[in-house]
Amino acid sequence: MAASTHTVTNQAPPLTGYDVFTSDRALLEAVERHLAPEVLAEARGELELLGRACGSEQVREWGELANGNPPRLRTHDRYGRRIDEVEFHPAWHRLLGRSVSAGLTDAWGRPGGHVRRAAGFLVVSQVEAGHGCPLSMTHAAVPALRAEPEVAAVWEPAALSHVYERELRPVAEKPGALLGMAMTEKQGGSDVRANTTEARPLTAEGEYVLTGHKWFCSAPMSDAFLVLAQAPAGLTCFLVPRVLADGSRNAFAIQRLKDKLGNRSNASAEVEFDGTTWARRVGEEGRGIRTIMGMVAATRLDCVLGSAALMRQAVAQAVHHASYRSAFGGLLVDKPLMRNVLADLALESEAATALGMRLAAAYDAGTPEESALLRISVPAAKYWVTKRCVPMVAEALECLGGNGYVEESGMPRLLRESPLNSVWEGSGNVQALDVVRALRTEPAALDALLREVGAARGADHRLDRAIRGVLVELADLEGIEARARRFAERLALVLQGALLVRWAPPEVADAFCAARLGGDGGAAFGTLPHTLDLRALVERARVEV
């Protein structure tokens, strides 16, 4: 029997046993908005099944176990043979298997595939974000593979498969495969043109051997990798399989796994190619960056979705806690100042979700206009949403007080994860400069963005004023590089505002336009105008258990 002093009262119950998908009104409404009626019922059924699983106590435990038992590198087997394999906790494989079976690497081959996949990715990333890396890389590799039809014919069906098989074997013998990426090197980082990995052509057309080192290799346990290397005609994209067609291991030496701040369940590695590493060219020699940019753009959108998932889980936990915890004579959720904080967090979360899902819908549309919109909106969204993730998650943690700073709450894991998506796939400066590059080189991109925000003009005077401000910025491109972050931020905010004005409930759009576009909000969360309908914002974010 517990001592009377240890009787537990006034504590929120664990947030489990709920549907992660349907409890997220902003996400549910986005799916209903962007999917065609003929696929909506099927997609909803799949997402509800996934949402219930991801809200269950069992799958939540898988996430905790995968995070608490990071992968280990095994360079050699018991006989001294080099194997270069990464060992994961069984919970990692369960998470990855469930996500692959839910179609989260299959967006390119089915109607509404990107919206369906984006929603599922947002759901599963709330359980454990680390296993999203191989899902993202495998999904994003498809457009790059298509630059070489013979390669795509072999690897695309395996990437789109709903079957997860962990053993390394020739791709022809596997029902499904995962793909990773190895681009950056220690001397160049984001400046991949400075890469020194060398690709020497063999006699057979399209075959090469690689010599070099990659500073960051994503998902090193994958079946193959897209790699940049210097061929005779310049920087070129290659596919490097782990296992060759005859069943022998390719020369792919994993030097070490990175000891990261967060993302602990996922392996990131340094790898070495020893001069015998076999590779297949993907795309033309000297066009490596153009070839791989389709993959990079898709992974950047996943950074937006991953940050939106962290935000959603953080605000769900904060509202849940405040709905049960009493202090100073009443529930925290009913205290005016706490309500302001929660409403502000909910607002940021919804704006991120709306933007990420709209960009996924643009991929599904596939028109020249929507492709142009993606060209400028993806880097702007990646810049801004991922930047907002860290302070937002930190504020949500604070809503739980000292309990939020304790590992068992799950909030420290969210906080450690929160900077990741801003760093990976090109950090903030890279994204902001990419927005400027789109402005200078692709006029259709700006036209598409202005059409998108123009659809909401006249609905809110604060949004209209913000749109005019963007046009003023565009009138003077002198010194735009130094202003690139400021401009990317404004583009993203105007785009979020336009989406919320068109599709969100009036109280959400009003709050966003007041605080984010109208200047009636402070630098910290919890500084919304008190005249807004804050209770409605909090209720919209609440999870019913």
N, C-alpha and C positions, 0 to 999 in steps of 0.2 A: 504494500500500500504506500502511495506517495505521501510524503510529509505534507501537512496542511499548507506550509509556506511554498510548496511547489505546485499547488493547484493552478492549472493554466486557465486563464480567463482573458477576455478582451483581445483575442488573437484571431486574425483572419484565417479561414481554412485554406488548404492548398487549392490553387486554381487548376483543377483537373476535372476530367469527366465532362467535357464540353466539346462542341464542334467549332474548331478553330476557324473554319471557313464561314459558316452561316452566322456566327456570332460577330463577324467583322462586317458591319453594314456597308462600309465604304467599298470593301472588296467585292461583296456579293452584288451590290448595285453596279459596279464596274463590269463584272462578268455579264450580267443581264443586259447591260447597255451595249457592250461591244460584240457579243456573239449573235450570230444569225439565229432566228427562231428554230430552224430545223436541226441545229446542233445543241441548242441551249439545254434541253431536258437531259440529254445524255451527259453533257459536261457537268451540269449541276449534280447529277447523281454520282459521278466520279469524284467530284470535289468534296461533296458532303461525306462520302465514305472516307476519303483521305483526311478531311477535317476532323471527323470523329476519332480516327486512329491517332492523329497527332495531338489531340486533346486528352487522350487516355493516359492513365497512370503508367501503363506498361511502356508505351512509346516514349513518354517523358523520361522514364528511367533509362531507356536505351540512350537517350541524349546525354544524360548525366554520366553514364558509364563510359560512353565513347569519349567525352570530354575529359573525364578523370583518368583515363588510361590511354595516354597518347601513343601514337605508332612508334615502332622500334625498327631500326635498320639492321638487317642481317646481310652482311656482305658475303659470307661464305657458308656452305653447308657443313655437316659434321665431318665430311671427308676432305675438307679443304678446298673444294671447288667454289669458284666465284659464282654467286647467284644474284646478288644485288636485289634483294626483295625487301618489301616493307610489310611488317606484321601489324595487324590491327586487332583491336578487341572485337569479340563477336558482335557486340552491340553496333559497332560501326557498319559491319556487313549487313546486319538486319535493317538498319536505317537506309543504307544505300540500295539494298534489294527492294525495299518497299517503294522508294522513290522512283527507281527505274521502272518497276512494274506499273507505277502510276502514270507513266508516259512523260517523265520530266526530262528525258533526252529526246523526245519525239515531238518537235514543234513544226518541222518543215514539211511533213508528209500527210497532214490531215487537216480538214476544214477547221478554221478557228484555232489552229494548233498553238500559235504564240500566246493568245490570250489564255487559253486553257492551261498551257504550261506555266505562264507567268503567275497565274493565280495559285497553282499547285506549288510552285517554287516559293512563293511568299508564305504559304502555309507550312511547308516542311522546314523552312529556314527558322521558324520560330521554335522548333524542337532542338535542333543543333545545327548551327550555321556551317560548321566545318565540312559536312558531307555535301554541301552545295557546290564545292569547288569542282570535283569530278563531274557532277551533273552539268554544271555550267560549261566546262571545257568541252565535254562531249557534244553537247547541244550546239555550241558555237563553232565547232570545227567543220560543220557541214558545208557552209558557204565557201570555205577555203578549199575543201576537198573537191568541190565541183569545178574548180579551175583545172582539174586534170581528170577527165571523164573515166579513164581506165582505173585510176585510184579510187574515185568515188564509187564506181560499180562494185568494188570489193568492200570498202570501208563504210560507206553511207548506210547500207542496210543494217550493219552491225551496230552503228552508232544510234540508229533510230529504234533499235530493238527494245522491247519491254522485258527482256530477260537479263538478269545480272548473274554473271559467272565470274568468280574471283580468280580462278586458276589461269596462269599464263600458258597459252597454247597458240599455235598458228590461227590467224583469224578465220581461215576457212573451216576450222574445226569447232568454232565457238558460235553459240546462238546469239550472242551479244558482246559488245566490246566497249571499253571506255578509252577516251583519248585525252591527252594532256597537251601542254604547251611548254616550250623552252625557247625564250626569246632573249632575255637580258643577260649581259655579261658584266663582270665586276668592273671593267674599265669604262663601260659605257652607260650602264643603267638604262634609263628611258631612251637614251640616244642610241637606238639599235643600229644606226648606220655605222657606229664605231665598232661593231662586232668584228672579231678576228677569227672566229671559227671558220675553218677552211673546208670547202667541198671540192673533192677531186673527182672528175668524171671517170667512169669505167667504160668498158667497151660497149656494153649493152645500153641502148637508148634510155635515158632518164634515170640511170643508176649511178650512184656516187658513193664515195666513202668520206666520212667526216673526221676531222681532227680539231679538237678544241674543248672548251669548258663553258658551262652555263651556270651562272650565279643563282638563278631562280628557275627551277623546273617545277611546274605545277602538277600535282597529282602523279607522283613518280611511280605509282603502282599500276599505271594504266597500260593498255595493250599497245598503244602507239602514241607518238608525239609529233606535233607540228613544230619545226625547228627552223630558225633562220641561220644561214651560213653564207660565206662569201664564195661564190662560184666564179669561174673565169669571166663571166659577163657581169658580175656584181652580186649584190645581196639577193638571195633566192630562198624560196620556201621549200622545205623538204618534209616528207613523212618518214619517221624513224620508228619501225616496229620493235617491240621488245623481243619477239620470237620470230624467226625467219620461217619461210615456207617449208623448209625441210625439218623443222622442229628444233633446230639449234638456237641457242641464245645469241642475240645480237650483242655487240660490244657496247655496253651501256653501264658504265661504272658510277654508282651512286656514292659520292664522296662523304656526304653527311646530310642529316636532316636539320632544318632550321629550328632553332629554339625560339619560338615566337611569343609575342605578348599575349595574344589570344589565338582563336582558330586552332586550339590545341589538338582537336581530334583529327585534323587534316595534316597530311604530310606535304611539306615543301622541301625541295632538295637542291643541292649542287651536284651536277653530273659532269662526267668526263667522256669524251669521244676519243678513241685512241689511235685513229688512223685506219682502223679496219671496220669502223661502225658503218653498216650498210644503210643507205638512205635512198628514197625514191623522190625525184623532183616533183613538186606540185606547182603547176603554172610555169611561166616562162622564166628562163634565167634572167637575173637582174631586175625582176619584178616582184621580189619577195614581199616587200612592204605592202604593195597593192594587193597581192594575193591574200596575205594574212589579215588585212584590215577588216574584212568581213567578220572574221572570228573575233577580233578585238572589239568591234562595235557591239557584237552580241553579248560579249562578256561584260562590257561596260553597262549595258542595260541591266544585266544581272546584278551588278553592283548597286544600281538604283533599287532594284527589287529586294536585294538582300538587306539594304539599309532600311527600306520601308518595313520589312519583316521585323527587324530589331526594334524599330520604333513602335510598331503595333504591339509586340509582345510586352515592351516596357510600359506602355500606357495601359494595356489591359491589366498588368500586374498592379500598377499604381491605383487605378480606379477600383479594382477588386479589393485591395487592402483598405483603401479609404472608405469603402462601403460597409466594412465590418468593424473597423477600429474606432473606438470612442475615445475622445479626449476633450477636456475642458467643457464637459456637460453635454456632449452630443457626438454624433458620428462625424468623422473627419470630412466625409464627402459633402456634408451640409454646412460646413464652415465656409463663409464667403471667400476668404483668401485661398484656402485649399481648393475650393471649386474653381477659382480663377486659374490656378496652376494646372489642374487637371484638364480644364477646358483648353488651355493653350497647348498642352501636350497633345491632346486629341486632335486639335486643329492641324498641328504639324504632321502628325501621322496620316491624317486623311489626305492632306495635300500631296504627300509623297506617294501614297497609294494611287491616287487619281492620275498623277503624272506617269508613274511607271506603267500602269495598265493602258493608258492612252497610247504610249509608245509601242507597247506590245501589239495593240490593235493596228498600228501603222505598219508593222511587219506583216501582219496577216493581209492587209489590203494590197500591198505590193505594187501600188501604182507609182509612176514617176513622181507625182506630187507628194505622196506619203514617204517615199524614199528620200526625197529632198528634205522633208520635215525631220526625218530621223538624223540626217547628216548634221544639222545644227542643234537639234533638241537633245540628242543623246549626250553629247559632251556637256551641254549646259546643265542637264538634269543630273548627270553623274557628278559634276562639280558641286552643285548646290545641295542636293539631297544627302549625299554622303558627308558633306561638311556639317550639316545640321544634326546628324545622327549622334555625335558625341555629346554635345550639351543637352540634347533632348533626353538621351538615356540616363545621363548623370542626374538630371533633375527628377526623372521618374524614380531613380534609386533613392533620392533624398526623401521622396514621399513616404517611403517605408521607414524612414528614420534609421536608427542603428541596426534594425533588422535587415534593411536593404544592403548594408555593408558586410553582412555575414554571408558566407558562401552558400549556405543551405537555401537562401532565398532565391538563388538563381540570378539575381541582379548583377553581382560582380562579373559573372560570365558574359552577360549582355554588354556590360561596360567595356570589358577587355576586347570584345569583338567589334565594338562600335567604330574605332578608327580604321579598320581594315579596308573597307570598300573605298575609302578616299585615297588610300595608298596604292592599292592594286590596280592594274590595268591603266596606269597613267595617273599620277597624283594631280593635285589641284591645279598647279601651273600648266601642266600638259593639257588638261581639259580646257582651261580657259583659253589657252593659245589655239587649241583646235577649233573653238568657237570662232575666234578671229580669222583663222585660216578659211573656214567655211564662208565667212562674210566676204573675204577677198577673192576667193576662187570659184565659188558656186553661188551665183545670184539667185538661182532657183530655191536654194535653201532658205534664204531670208524671206523670199516671197511666200514660201509655204508656211513659215512661222507666222508671218503677218496675217495671212489668211486665217490661220488657226485662231489667233487671238482676236482677229477682227470679227469672228462669228459671235463674240460676246460684247462687242462695243455697243454702247448705249444702255446697257443694263445696270451699270454702276459707275458713278462719276469718278470714283477713286481709281477704278481700273482704267477708265478712259484716260485719266491724267497720267497714269503710269505708262500706258502705251505711247502717249505723246512724248513722254520723257525718253523712252527708248529711241523714238525717231529722232529726237534732238541729239542723242548720243551718236546716232548713225551719221548725222550730218557733218560730224567732225571726227574723222578717223586719224587725225594727227596724234601721234603718241598713244595709239590704241593699245599697243602691247602693254604699257605700264598700267592701263586701265582695264586690262582683260578680265581680271577677277570681278571687278565691279560690274562690268558689262554682262558677264555670264550670270552673275547673281540676279541682275535685273531681268534678264531674259527669262530665267527659270521662274522667278516670282510672278512675272506677268503671265507666263504660260499656266502656272498653277492657278492663279487668280481667274483666268478666263475659263479654265476647266470647271472650277468650283462654281462660278457664277452660272454657267450653263447647266450643270448637272447636280450639284449638291443641294441639300435643303437650304432655304433662305438664311437661316441663322448661321450656318457654316460659312456660306459665301460672304455674308455681312461681316462676320468676325474676321475672316481672312483679309478682306479688302480694307477694313479699318486698321488692323494691326500691322499687316505686312506691306500694304500698298499706300495706305492713307497716313502713315506716320503716327497713329494713335496707339502706340505700344512701345514697351521699353526694350532694352537689350537682353534682359533675362526673361525666362518663362514666368508666367503668372502676372503679367502686366497688361492684360487685356482691359479695354474700357469696361467699367462696371455696369454700364447700361446695356450691354449685350445680353443675349439669352444664354448665359453660361451653363445653366442647368441642362438645357437641351443638348448642348455639346457633350457634356459629361455622360448623360444618359445614352447618347448615341454610341459612345465608346465602351459602355459597360458590357461585360460578359455575363450572361445569365447562366448560372450553373444549376 
